[in-house]
């Protein structure tokens, strides 16, 4: 599939699947390769024939929607985000929760892909935060629409290349070598719940102290879908809770009550509550 054909396909798909064309600028090649393999498997002779099939086949449109999900995942991706969360922001959130009698840090990883993000939060909590807040435990919900990626997440075994941003001392505690892979040790899996959910349609029950929604909704979804998703995310945050988005993403017209919680190197927002200035 040529780049021009991929653009034609995405122009067809965007209004039907609630996608944002601009979000695919850097990943069209990957999408094109995936769709080419799919067309070959189906025996479809070309893009025109595939578009005809898509028009009359809702199941194939769902397949195309899955083929358009491009994930790049590694432990502690965008390290500055995890540094500011562990060193500055989450200690404050936990101190406020402690003052209210709480003992649980609730986190949602939305679009968790193959699990590197939720396991990174687990490592950050157990190695960086639990020593200062020993009475707290972690309750983390990780969701993704791709059941194959979720199966890899539940397995929790990764190539060494995905671990390059994990501090060496932390990786030795949290991971064990199994052949060519490194697998998350059982103790570091506690409190993690992986669920198949498409956040355009379903979201877990809140409230959460921290929501990570990075490089999914605010990259690939169309603006109306982004606004609906953002409203759902904020509805599930406690007042004072934190929302993390991707380093290259922007929110659609942030509402009153949502303020920047960190500098430009770490796209973290704090939810003060509805109607707050």
VOGU-3710 file (C-alpha; in Angstrom, 3 decimals, decimal comma):
1> xxxxxxxxxx> 0,000/0,000/0,000  1,414/3,377/-0,976  1,375/6,374/1,328  -1,250/8,014/-0,887  -3,461/4,934/-0,594  -3,014/4,875/3,182  -4,073/8,522/3,356  -7,129/7,712/1,248  -8,016/4,853/3,583  -7,602/7,024/6,671
11> xxxxxxxxxx> -9,731/9,797/5,144  -12,465/7,179/4,693  -11,988/5,762/8,182  -11,657/8,965/10,199  -15,312/10,107/10,223  -16,604/6,549/10,554  -14,318/5,415/13,380  -13,985/8,721/15,247  -10,315/9,167/14,377  -8,106/12,241/13,859
21> xxxxxxxxxx> -6,127/12,245/10,615  -3,302/14,413/11,939  -2,511/11,850/14,618  -1,392/9,333/11,994  1,180/11,540/10,285  4,158/9,663/11,746  2,657/6,176/11,760  0,958/5,898/8,371  3,651/3,500/7,234  2,884/1,081/10,061
31> xxxxxxxxxx> -0,858/1,297/9,435  -0,322/0,764/5,708  1,741/-2,385/6,290  -0,855/-3,807/8,663  -3,723/-3,163/6,257  -1,748/-4,605/3,340  -1,253/-7,840/5,298  -4,953/-7,885/6,148  -5,968/-7,392/2,500  -3,631/-10,200/1,446
41> xxxxxxxxxx> -5,114/-12,520/4,077  -8,621/-11,734/2,827  -7,659/-12,079/-0,837  -8,832/-8,518/-1,552  -7,163/-7,295/-4,771  -6,721/-3,617/-3,877  -7,786/-0,630/-1,810  -10,912/0,095/-3,842  -12,187/-3,430/-3,244  -11,293/-3,215/0,449
51> xxxxxxxxxx> -13,244/0,034/0,836  -16,269/-1,640/-0,757  -15,970/-4,460/1,736  -15,655/-2,026/4,645  -18,820/-0,191/3,611  -20,908/-3,321/4,013  -19,079/-5,211/6,771  -19,243/-3,851/10,319  -17,009/-6,644/11,594  -14,273/-5,660/9,148
61> xxxxxxxxxx> -14,576/-2,027/10,218  -13,846/-3,210/13,768  -10,773/-5,031/12,443  -9,610/-1,850/10,700  -10,128/0,103/13,913  -7,785/-2,336/15,677  -5,233/-2,089/12,860  -5,152/1,683/13,335  -4,035/1,404/16,978  -0,291/2,042/16,909
71> xxxxxxxxxx> 1,436/1,534/20,260  4,984/2,340/21,313  5,511/1,152/24,873  8,477/0,797/27,203  9,142/1,043/30,919  9,317/4,596/32,277  8,612/6,094/28,860  9,186/9,875/29,052  11,208/9,520/32,234  10,648/13,144/33,264
81> xxxxxxxxxx> 6,981/12,321/33,863  7,802/9,565/36,341  10,460/11,706/38,021  8,055/14,552/38,725  5,307/12,147/39,801  7,533/10,266/42,240  9,567/13,187/43,572  6,997/15,990/43,739  3,379/15,334/42,834  2,355/11,930/44,189
91> xxxxxxxxxx> 3,884/12,535/47,652  1,562/15,518/47,936  -1,428/13,491/46,752  -0,657/10,732/49,243  -0,135/13,205/52,075  -3,585/14,685/51,378  -5,115/11,199/51,221  -3,419/10,269/54,500  -4,830/13,399/56,148  -8,316/12,224/55,126
101> xxxxxxxxxx> -7,701/8,783/56,579  -6,955/7,055/53,278  -4,540/4,176/52,767  -4,922/3,308/49,061  -3,417/4,929/45,958  -5,886/4,343/43,107  -4,474/4,598/39,576  -5,909/4,049/36,107  -3,660/3,344/33,121  -5,908/3,976/30,100
111> xxxxxxxxxx> -4,610/2,386/26,908  -1,995/0,358/28,770  -0,898/-1,621/25,667  1,452/-4,479/26,662  1,708/-3,342/30,271  4,970/-1,425/30,567  3,211/1,673/31,913  1,248/0,042/34,769  4,273/-1,996/35,817  6,334/1,207/35,796
121> xxxxxxxxxx> 3,812/2,755/38,181  4,058/-0,346/40,377  7,849/-0,045/40,498  7,611/3,689/41,224  5,122/3,104/44,020  6,881/0,213/45,720  10,430/1,485/45,347  9,912/5,238/45,494  6,729/5,958/47,463  5,909/3,032/49,760
131> xxxxxxxxxx> 8,962/3,626/51,989  7,603/7,101/52,761  3,957/5,975/52,973  4,168/2,417/54,356  0,498/2,269/55,286  -0,585/2,725/51,640  -1,225/0,009/49,072  -1,604/0,303/45,302  -4,857/-0,381/43,459  -4,194/-0,002/39,723
141> xxxxxxxxxx> -6,651/-0,657/36,893  -5,061/-1,034/33,446  -7,321/-1,071/30,385  -6,840/-1,538/26,664  -9,038/-2,401/23,709  -6,532/-4,905/22,301  -6,942/-8,288/23,996  -3,704/-9,628/22,473  -1,720/-6,782/24,034  -3,484/-7,375/27,351
151> xxxxxxxxxx> -2,425/-11,023/27,256  1,194/-9,879/26,923  0,640/-7,422/29,769  -0,671/-10,139/32,071  2,322/-12,304/31,214  4,607/-9,409/32,185  7,762/-10,508/30,324  9,771/-8,094/28,214  12,859/-7,722/26,060  15,791/-5,948/27,658
161> xxxxxxxxxx> 15,469/-3,001/25,244  12,182/-1,916/26,842  13,876/-1,564/30,250  16,584/0,935/29,380  14,993/3,781/31,359  14,463/1,750/34,547  17,037/2,534/37,270  19,397/-0,445/37,506  18,785/-1,076/41,205  15,021/-1,026/40,670
171> xxxxxxxxxx> 15,097/-3,429/37,721  17,114/-5,966/39,725  14,474/-5,922/42,457  11,402/-5,906/40,253  12,415/-8,197/37,381  13,835/-11,683/37,001  15,574/-13,074/33,927  13,747/-15,913/32,165  15,757/-16,860/29,099  16,045/-13,832/26,812
181> xxxxxxxxxx> 13,212/-12,018/28,594  12,842/-10,169/31,883  9,661/-10,900/33,819  7,998/-8,847/36,551  8,309/-10,597/39,907  5,030/-11,677/41,592  5,228/-9,160/44,439  5,335/-6,293/41,945  2,188/-7,506/40,213  0,046/-7,177/43,340
191> xxxxxxxxxx> -2,768/-4,669/43,049  -2,771/-4,623/39,223  -6,009/-5,446/37,403  -5,884/-5,723/33,574  -9,240/-5,279/31,822  -10,330/-5,278/28,150  -12,016/-1,907/27,634  -12,174/0,644/24,828  -12,212/3,991/26,604  -14,417/5,436/23,856
201> xxxxxxxxxx> -17,159/3,139/25,137  -16,366/1,985/28,684  -14,370/3,312/31,618  -13,694/1,775/35,040  -15,379/3,158/38,104  -13,478/5,853/39,951  -12,446/7,745/41,790  -8,719/7,690/41,011  -5,827/9,731/42,366  -3,887/9,351/39,122
211> xxxxxxxxxx> -5,009/8,706/35,543  -2,500/8,117/32,756  -3,975/8,480/29,270  -0,948/8,860/27,035  -0,587/8,699/23,257  -4,051/7,297/22,614  -7,097/9,534/22,974  -5,445/12,894/22,383  -3,380/11,640/19,452  -5,694/9,389/17,448
221> xxxxxxxxxx> -9,269/10,319/18,395  -11,323/12,985/16,628  -11,930/16,223/18,599  -15,552/15,403/19,581  -14,408/12,010/20,870  -11,491/13,637/22,700  -13,856/16,007/24,509  -16,123/13,140/25,549  -13,180/11,064/26,758  -11,686/14,002/28,678
231> xxxxxxxxxx> -14,986/14,572/30,472  -15,052/10,906/31,450  -11,474/10,977/32,717  -12,069/14,032/34,871  -15,295/12,590/36,250  -13,193/9,731/37,625  -10,524/11,877/39,288  -10,638/12,896/42,927  -10,336/16,656/43,550  -6,595/17,251/43,532
241> xxxxxxxxxx> -6,031/14,170/41,371  -3,571/14,056/38,484  -4,056/13,463/34,758  -1,031/12,575/32,609  -1,147/12,818/28,804  1,472/12,205/26,131  4,499/14,428/25,765  3,418/15,574/22,286  -0,303/15,791/23,028  -2,599/18,718/23,797
251> xxxxxxxxxx> -5,950/18,687/25,551  -9,085/19,928/23,790  -9,974/23,227/25,515  -9,208/22,245/29,137  -12,218/23,096/31,315  -12,180/25,269/34,418  -10,762/23,334/37,307  -7,995/21,677/35,292  -4,588/23,314/35,747  -1,018/22,449/34,838
261> xxxxxxxxxx> 0,716/20,620/37,679  4,225/20,433/36,182  6,484/22,183/33,706  6,485/21,651/29,930  8,795/18,624/30,201  6,079/16,684/32,037  2,491/17,030/30,727  0,707/16,509/34,040  -2,549/18,259/34,924  -4,280/18,627/38,302
271> xxxxxxx> -8,060/18,376/38,600  -9,319/20,836/41,207  -12,941/19,917/40,673  -15,866/21,182/38,590  -16,338/24,923/38,665  -13,011/25,596/40,378  -10,977/28,523/39,009
//
